[in-house]
């Protein structure tokens, strides 16, 4: 059973999505140093990456869905 998503989770996820330059580069480029770093630390160290995964249901290094 998963715990409910809180407002604090949403705020932290927004930081990962909008303000974290490393995560933004990893999502955009899908390779390189930032991709490797975000992929390596996302679940273990960074609370913003953890919140992003909880709120959006995808890992912080995965590309954003294309809007059509």
Secondary structure, 3 states (H helix, E strand, C coil): CCCCCCHHHHHHHHHHHHCCHHHHHHHHHCCCHHHHHHHHHCCCCCHHHHHHHHHHCCCCCCCCCCCC
